[in-house]
Amino acid sequence: IFENAGRITHVAGNIGYPLSAVAISAKKEDVTVVEVSSFQLESVKTFHPHVAALLNITEDHLNRHGTMAQYIRMKQRIFENQTSDDFAVLNYDDPVLNKMAEKLKSQVAFFSRTQQLEKAPEKPAGCVASTCLGCNARCGVRCFVKDGRLVWQWKGETRPICDADSILIPGPHNLENALAAAAMACAMNVPAPIIRHTLQTFTGVEHRIEKVRVFEGVTYIND
């Protein structure tokens, strides 16, 4: 999405290319997209993403973290150094993440595959603002599915992105991935037409539900 928006984009982190290598060459105006594992988040001190996403939390890595509570704490550390000028992208459909939003200092950009978030989620106690002032954790960007279309809403304005069935990467989890990516891009001021074009042309990556061929009526998938 950021490449299509004309931004110099670096992809690094847990995918195999270290963020430290990007730091040598990246310029301030570049965009760096980073996958960060709970293992790496154990030792962060100054790591401060402007936009950070947490897509879901399921039981995993307990042989290292010991308990689910500790695992959740480690995942939440991605938002630890964010301020009210930053964005936390969270899955509204995940009860752990929905509850986590109340604890964050950053603005929350909720996304949902199952809920129409056209009306703002309930404001925190004591908030009397008639419009979002960017000061609390539940009034940021919202991306959701309405009438079969991905839409985003911010500051009371709702705009369509694309039809859900026009997204090429298959499966409900990839619809959630598309919503999360759209929310992150919206928070970074990428225009909706660029997000639409990318979601409608991106065919996925190697080995992730990758269609190989159709032979004698059977579709072969490399996953």
C-alpha positions as CSV (number, residue, x, y, z in Angstrom):
1,I,0.0,0.0,0.0
2,F,2.7,2.5,0.9
3,E,4.8,1.6,-2.2
4,N,1.7,2.3,-4.3
5,A,1.3,5.6,-2.4
6,G,4.8,6.6,-3.7
7,R,6.5,6.2,-0.3
8,I,10.0,4.7,0.0
9,T,9.1,1.6,2.1
10,H,11.3,-0.8,4.1
11,V,10.0,-4.2,5.2
12,A,11.9,-5.8,8.1
13,G,11.7,-7.5,11.5
14,N,10.6,-11.0,12.4
15,I,10.3,-11.9,8.7
16,G,14.1,-12.4,8.5
17,Y,15.5,-9.0,7.5
18,P,16.5,-7.2,10.7
19,L,15.2,-3.7,11.6
20,S,18.7,-2.7,12.7
21,A,19.9,-3.1,9.1
22,V,17.1,-0.8,7.9
23,A,18.1,1.8,10.5
24,I,21.5,2.3,8.7
25,S,19.9,3.4,5.4
26,A,16.4,4.6,6.1
27,K,15.6,8.3,6.0
28,K,13.2,10.1,8.3
29,E,10.5,10.5,5.6
30,D,10.6,6.7,4.7
31,V,8.1,4.2,5.9
32,T,9.3,1.1,7.7
33,V,6.9,-1.8,8.0
34,V,8.0,-4.2,10.8
35,E,6.8,-7.5,12.1
36,V,7.7,-7.7,15.8
37,S,7.4,-11.0,17.8
38,S,6.5,-11.3,21.5
39,F,10.1,-12.6,22.0
40,Q,11.5,-9.3,20.7
41,L,9.0,-7.2,22.6
42,E,10.4,-8.7,25.9
43,S,13.4,-6.4,25.7
44,V,12.2,-3.2,24.0
45,K,13.1,0.1,25.7
46,T,12.7,2.9,23.2
47,F,10.9,1.2,20.3
48,H,8.1,3.6,19.3
49,P,6.0,2.9,16.2
50,H,3.7,5.7,15.1
51,V,1.1,3.1,14.0
52,A,1.1,-0.4,15.6
53,A,-1.3,-3.2,15.0
54,L,-2.2,-6.2,17.1
55,L,-4.5,-8.5,15.1
56,N,-5.5,-11.2,17.6
57,I,-4.3,-13.1,20.6
58,T,-4.6,-16.9,20.9
59,E,-2.8,-19.4,23.0
60,D,0.8,-19.6,21.8
61,H,4.4,-19.5,23.0
62,L,3.5,-20.5,26.5
63,N,6.6,-22.6,26.7
64,R,8.5,-19.3,26.8
65,H,6.1,-16.9,28.4
66,G,4.6,-19.3,31.0
67,T,1.0,-17.9,31.2
68,M,-1.5,-16.3,28.9
69,A,-1.5,-13.2,31.1
70,Q,2.3,-12.8,30.6
71,Y,2.0,-13.5,26.8
72,I,-0.7,-10.7,26.6
73,R,1.6,-8.3,28.5
74,M,4.4,-9.0,26.1
75,K,2.2,-8.4,23.0
76,Q,0.9,-5.2,24.5
77,R,4.4,-3.8,24.9
78,I,4.3,-2.8,21.2
79,F,2.2,0.1,22.3
80,E,4.2,0.9,25.4
81,N,6.0,4.1,24.2
82,Q,3.1,5.4,22.1
83,T,1.5,8.8,22.9
84,S,-1.8,10.4,22.1
85,D,-0.3,11.4,18.7
86,D,0.1,7.7,17.7
87,F,-2.4,4.9,16.6
88,A,-3.0,1.4,18.0
89,V,-4.8,-0.8,15.5
90,L,-6.9,-3.4,17.2
91,N,-9.3,-6.1,16.3
92,Y,-12.7,-5.1,17.8
93,D,-13.9,-8.7,17.5
94,D,-11.2,-10.0,19.9
95,P,-12.4,-9.6,23.5
96,V,-8.8,-9.4,24.8
97,L,-7.9,-6.6,22.4
98,N,-11.2,-4.8,22.9
99,K,-10.5,-4.6,26.6
100,M,-6.9,-3.7,26.0
101,A,-7.9,-0.4,24.3
102,E,-8.9,1.1,27.6
103,K,-5.3,0.8,28.9
104,L,-3.6,2.5,26.0
105,K,-2.3,6.1,25.7
106,S,-2.6,6.1,21.9
107,Q,-5.6,6.7,19.7
108,V,-7.3,3.3,18.8
109,A,-8.1,2.4,15.2
110,F,-10.6,-0.4,15.6
111,F,-11.3,-2.8,12.7
112,S,-14.0,-5.5,12.6
113,R,-15.1,-8.2,10.2
114,T,-18.4,-8.9,12.0
115,Q,-19.5,-5.5,13.6
116,Q,-20.5,-2.4,11.8
117,L,-18.6,0.3,13.8
118,E,-20.4,3.2,12.2
119,K,-21.4,4.6,15.5
120,A,-18.4,5.3,17.7
121,P,-17.7,2.8,20.5
122,E,-18.8,4.0,23.9
123,K,-16.7,6.9,25.2
124,P,-14.7,6.5,28.4
125,A,-16.3,7.9,31.5
126,G,-15.9,11.6,31.9
127,C,-15.5,12.4,28.1
128,V,-17.8,15.3,27.2
129,A,-16.4,16.1,23.7
130,S,-19.0,16.3,21.0
131,T,-16.4,15.4,18.4
132,C,-13.2,13.3,18.6
133,L,-10.3,15.4,19.9
134,G,-7.8,12.6,19.6
135,C,-7.4,12.5,23.3
136,N,-8.8,9.1,24.3
137,A,-8.4,5.4,23.4
138,R,-11.7,4.7,21.8
139,C,-12.4,7.4,19.2
140,G,-9.9,6.8,16.4
141,V,-10.2,5.4,12.9
142,R,-12.6,2.5,12.3
143,C,-12.5,0.0,9.4
144,F,-15.3,-2.5,9.0
145,V,-17.6,-4.4,6.6
146,K,-20.9,-2.8,5.6
147,D,-23.2,-4.3,3.0
148,G,-20.4,-6.4,1.7
149,R,-18.0,-3.5,1.3
150,L,-14.9,-2.5,3.3
151,V,-15.4,1.1,4.6
152,W,-13.5,3.4,6.9
153,Q,-14.7,6.1,9.2
154,W,-12.8,8.9,10.8
155,K,-14.1,12.1,12.4
156,G,-17.6,11.3,11.5
157,E,-17.0,10.7,7.8
158,T,-17.5,7.3,6.3
159,R,-16.0,6.3,2.9
160,P,-16.0,3.0,1.0
161,I,-12.7,1.3,0.2
162,C,-13.7,-1.7,-1.9
163,D,-16.0,-4.8,-2.1
164,A,-15.0,-7.5,0.3
165,D,-15.2,-10.1,-2.5
166,S,-12.8,-8.1,-4.7
167,I,-9.9,-8.8,-2.3
168,L,-7.8,-11.5,-3.9
169,I,-6.2,-13.1,-0.8
170,P,-8.7,-15.7,0.4
171,G,-10.3,-16.5,3.7
172,P,-12.0,-14.6,6.6
173,H,-8.6,-14.1,8.3
174,N,-7.3,-12.4,5.3
175,L,-10.3,-10.1,5.2
176,E,-9.3,-9.1,8.8
177,N,-5.7,-8.6,7.6
178,A,-7.0,-6.3,4.8
179,L,-9.1,-4.3,7.3
180,A,-6.1,-4.0,9.6
181,A,-3.9,-2.9,6.7
182,A,-6.5,-0.4,5.6
183,A,-6.8,1.0,9.1
184,M,-3.0,1.5,9.3
185,A,-2.9,3.1,5.9
186,C,-5.8,5.5,6.8
187,A,-4.0,6.5,10.0
188,M,-1.0,7.3,7.8
189,N,-3.1,9.5,5.5
190,V,-3.0,7.2,2.5
191,P,-5.9,8.0,0.1
192,A,-8.7,5.5,-0.1
193,P,-8.3,4.9,-3.9
194,I,-4.7,3.7,-3.3
195,I,-5.8,1.4,-0.6
196,R,-8.6,0.1,-2.9
197,H,-6.2,-0.5,-5.8
198,T,-3.7,-2.4,-3.7
199,L,-6.3,-4.7,-2.0
200,Q,-7.8,-5.5,-5.4
201,T,-4.4,-6.3,-7.0
202,F,-2.3,-7.9,-4.2
203,T,-2.2,-11.6,-4.8
204,G,-0.5,-12.6,-1.5
205,V,3.0,-13.9,-0.8
206,E,4.7,-17.2,-1.4
207,H,3.5,-20.3,0.5
208,R,0.5,-18.5,2.1
209,I,-2.7,-20.1,0.6
210,E,-0.9,-19.7,-2.7
211,K,-2.9,-21.0,-5.7
212,V,-0.7,-23.3,-7.8
213,R,-3.1,-24.5,-10.5
214,V,-6.4,-26.1,-11.2
215,F,-6.1,-29.6,-12.7
216,E,-9.0,-31.8,-13.7
217,G,-11.3,-29.7,-11.5
218,V,-9.1,-29.8,-8.4
219,T,-7.5,-26.6,-7.1
220,Y,-4.0,-27.1,-5.7
221,I,-3.0,-24.8,-2.8
222,N,0.6,-24.2,-1.5
223,D,0.2,-23.3,2.2
